[in-house]
């Protein structure tokens, strides 16, 4: 799984070292050389797990799909975003983190009661 692009649909075979990576940033983190550019790219679809090649000089809109399973692999990348949240158990199972903010109802209180001091003492 790529930590840079959360919805990566294909893995890319680096032409320089012949290793599979999810993105160019993953290659840069693991290798000590730059990613070599090439006109023919090798991809592996993450849906059907089959490899295929694409000529990048004659790339068309129809080339955005896996030739084996028709998975659309050219999509807008979703990158990790920082978020603030509370981590804990599922509140349906363990509700220890939930605080009940409701006020307990006074059992002597009534709409018709004018003075409640004589009942308390």
KAGI-V818987 format. One record per backbone hydrogen bond with DSSP energy under -0.5 kcal/mol. CO is the residue of the C=O (numbers start at 1). NH is the residue of the N-H. Records with the same first field share a line. If there is no record, write none. Layout:
BEGIN
CO: NH ; NH
END
This chain:
BEGIN
4: 6
5: 8
9: 46
11: 44
12: 14 ; 21
13: 42
14: 18
19: 14
21: 12
23: 27
24: 28
25: 29
26: 30
27: 31
39: 41 ; 56
41: 43 ; 54
42: 13
43: 52
44: 11
45: 49
50: 45
52: 43
54: 41 ; 56
55: 58
56: 59
60: 63
61: 64
62: 65
64: 73 ; 74
66: 70
71: 66 ; 73
73: 75
77: 79
78: 6
83: 85
85: 87
90: 93 ; 94
95: 98
99: 101
106: 109
116: 120
117: 121
END
